[in-house]
Amino acid sequence: MPFFEPLSPLPDEPPAPRPTGWRPPVWDRPSEAVLGSVVPATTLLARTDDSALALDELRAYPNGFTCSLVILRNPMAPRDPTERFGPMHMHPMAMRGPRLGFEFSDGSVARVDGARHAPPPAGANVQLLAVSRAQPGNPFGIATDDFGVPTSPVLLQRGGGGGGDRYEIRFWCFPLPPPGRMTIHADWVDRGVDEVSIPFDADLIRDAAAAAVTIWEADE
């Protein structure tokens, strides 16, 4: 006697595929139908005897770019056996995490703020990822136009991971930066990393975006 009950017979004809209704995202993420192009740049932002911050894995898309803020711990640095978080000591959630921001050639700014501090001056062209400022129907608390598109640059955290002596925080920035020089700002006060401002050629991102490969065009 069989242990399992007989399987139900498969239908003679599978159901007809249905359109997904997918459309390319306008601003909140890169398109799933596009292969982003690697930006040939890795930037060391700060280094102490114990730890370092770097911007790496930049990839450009037609509507923005991704990047990773890499957190490194010196593998030769002495370990305190009584440290509070043990092997998770360098995890950005173990304390107030690092802060990252971009300042573009037209004066606009995109910033993710990982720590509690005073708000920016009134009228500053800054977008903060702050759930406490969100409004119903706008989970990021970002100013948008009548079509729901942000009216100034936006930097959003998009996951991350790691362990031990290396962690990465991944970000998405909309839109592509304007031509010319941009500035990368970063700090990590709780790890003794003072604010740094590093110049960066935004044309590297724009040139890479032009080389992004669209695999599938959206259905009309």
N, C-alpha and C positions, 0 to 999 in steps of 0.2 A: 504493500500500500504506500503510495507516495507521501512523503512528509509535507510537501507544499501542495497547495491547491493549484489546479491548472490555471495558467494565465489566460486572461481574456484575449480573444483574437484581435489582431490589429485591424483597423478599418481598411477597407479595400482602397480607399482614396484618402490621403491625408488632407486635412483642412487647407484651404487656399491661404497662402501668406497674406498678411495684412500690412498695409503701410504703417510705418512707425510714427510718421508725422514729424520726424526729426528735422531740425533746421540748425544751421551753424550758430553757435553761441555768439552773442554780440560782444559781451564784455566780461562775464564772470568766470571764464575758463578758456583754455585753448580748444580749438575744434578737434573732436574725435576723428574727423576725416582728414586731418592734416598731419604730416610728419614735420615737426619743428626742426629747424636747422640750428646746429651747435654754434654758439658764439665762441670764437677762439680766444678765450680770456679766462684766467683764474687770478683772483686778486686777494692777496694776504692783507687783511684789514688791521689786525692787531696781534701782538705777541707779547706774552710775559714769560717769566721763567717756568710758569706752571701750565699756562693754557694759551690758545690762539683762536682767532676768528678769521674765517676766509669766506669769500664769495666764490662759488664754484657751480659747475653744471648749468651754465646759462644756455637757454634754448629759446629761439625766437619763432614767433608765429605771426600771421598777418595782423592779429588784433592785440598783440602784447608779447610778453616774454615770461619765462619761468627761471628760477634760480634757486640755489640752495645756500643757506647760511651754515657753514660747517664749523662745528665746535670740536676742537682738538685738545686733548690733555697730553702734556709731555710724558711719554711712557717711561722716562728715566727719573721723573720727579719723585721724591720720597713720598710715601703714603703714610698718612696718620691713621693708625689702626682704630682710633676712637672717633673718626669723623662720622658725622651724623648719618649720612646717606650711603656710606660704604661704597660699593662699586657703582652706585647711581650718583655719585658725587657731582659728575659733570652734566647730569641730565638737566636740561633747561627748566624743567618743572620743579627741581629740587630747591629753587630759590627764584627770585625775580629774574626772568630770562633776559637774554640780550635784546637790544633794540636795533632796528634797521630802518633806514629811510633813504629815499632818492630825491635829489634836487635837480630839476631839469633846466635846460638852457633858457626856457621861456619864463622861469621863475616859479613854475608849479612844483608841488611837492607831493610825494606819496610816502607814507610812513606806517609802520606797525610798531606799536608801543607796548612792550612787554612788562612795563612797570607802572606803578601808581605815581603820578606826579601832577603838578599844576597843569591846567589846560593851556592850549596855545593862545597867543594873543587874539583878541577879537579881530575878525576879518582875515586871518591868516588862511592862505590857500592850502589847507592841510586836510587829509582824510585819515581818520583814525578807525582802526578795527576795534570797536568798543561796543559790546553787546548791550551795555547799560544805556547807550545812546540810541539804540535801535527803536524804530517806530513800527507799529503793526503793518505787516505787508512789506517791510523793508528790514530784513534780518541783520544787515550789516550796518545800519545807521548811516547810510551814505546818501549824500544829496544827488538826486537824479533829475533828468529832464522829464517832459511829459510822456516819453516813450520808455522810461525806466532805465536809461543809460546814464551812468555817472557823469557829472558835469566837470569833474577834474580827476586827475590820476588816482588810481586805487591800487593799494598793495594788500593782498590777502594771503594769509597763511593757508597752505594746502598740504598738511600732513608733515610727516618726517619720521625719523627713526634712528636706531643705532644702539650702541651699548658700550660699556667699558670706557674707553678713552676717546670715542668718536661718536658724535651725534650730528644729525643734519635736520634742519628745519627748511621745508620747501615752501616757496612763495610763488604767487602769480601776480604780475603787474600789468594793469591795463591803463592806457593804450600803449602803443609803441612810443618811445621817447622822441621828442623833437630832435632835429639834427644838432650836432655840436657837442660841447662838453657837458656832461652831467657829473654830479658829485654823489658819492656813496657815503652815507653817514652811519656810524655804528658805535655802540658802547655796550658794556656789560659791567655796570657799577658794582654788583655784588661779587664779581670775580676780579676786581681791580683793573678793569679795562676802561680807561677814560675815553671820552668821545673822540673819534677820529673822523676825518673828512678826506676821502680819497678821490681824486679826479679820475674820470672814466670817459672814454670816447663812445658816445651814444651811437655814432655811425656804425660801430661794429655790430650793434644789435639790429639796426635798421638794414644793414647789408645782409645779415644772416636771415632776417625775415623775408627778404626778397627771394631767398633760395629755399624757403620752405616748400614742401611738396604737397599739393592737394591730391589726395588719392581718389576721393569720390566727391563729385559735385552734388549739391542738394537738389532733390527733386523739385521741379517747378510746381 
